[in-house]
Amino acid sequence: MVRDRDASAPAPFSGGLHPATFYATAAHDEALARLEWLVGQRQRCGLVLAEAGLGKSHVAVAAARRLGGLGAEVAVLSLAGLPDGEWLDLLLDRLPLDAASRTEPGRPWLKLENRLRENTLLGRATVLICDDIDRGPADAREGLARLVSAAEPRFATTVVVATATPAGLTRVPDALRQRAAVRIELPAWSDAEVADYLACGLARAGRPTGLFAAAAAATIRRFAAGVPGVVRRLAHLSLAAADAEGLATVEAATIEVVWRELSPPEPPAQQLRDDDAEAAIVEPRFKAVRRLWG
């Protein structure tokens, strides 16, 4: 039965950006390989494009681990929602400057230039991974464009990797778009990738990999539109609902009920009157879902 499990085992479908929970599809592996090529060939800029929720931030974190392991100095900065004037100080906080460099008086831009020059003299790549550049402040976009456009030798080993949504590409400066040696687009997960994600998550938690019925992965993919975060949450709640009901497997019908709990349809206003609104409320079949969601 689904509920026959070790309570101390890790959750199979946990979220976050931790390496242990990162599920890499073939598209993610290809993205990381191309970013590695970008640094190895001393190119100046790369772009990662994807709709919201399709893994741009996961790729940014995974790329930082991989490139750092290859000897590059890597800084990851999320630009979404930052006000003007703050990005450079935050970026410097993510670089391993010595105490004297941090406290010495001087403009932040000069401190950044000095660090980039030092890395260039050492033959070490500096990789600045800027997540959600299309949602960042104008001064950050202009500053990054200045870095990739500069012809000075001190920037020879500096690489800027920027992520954005396709719709936000118009807010990415021309200098970044034109100089991007790689342009990576992350697609939504397929049925097969969702099925593999479910099996990998269950195996990681020490549970049978066949708990989800054959049609379950396709149903999850369809409702979640292949968006990894929604897939993860729907899989977690569906497994909890099946567990609460003592079901042997998670079937497509269970997933559909859980999805209605997550996104209840709104009936047309003319079909509901004040005196029968209470009668229109349907009690959910799986009580556990409401408890988890609430």
Secondary structure, DSSP 4 states (H G I P E B T S, - for coil): -TT-S-TTSPPTT--SS-GGGPPP-HHHHHHHHHHHHHHHTT-SEEEEE--TTSSHHHHHHHHHHHHHHTT-EEEEEE-TTPPTT-HHHHHHHTS---HHHHHS-S-HHHHHHHHHHHHHHTT--EEEEEETGGGS-HHHHHHHHHHHH--SGGGTTEEEEEEE-SGGGGGS-HHHHHH-SEEEEPPPPPHHHHHHHHHHHHHHTT--TT-B-HHHHHHHHHHHTT-HHHHHHHHHHHHHHHHHHT-SSB-HHHHHHHHHHHSPPPPPGGG--GGGTGGGPPPPS-HHHHHHH-
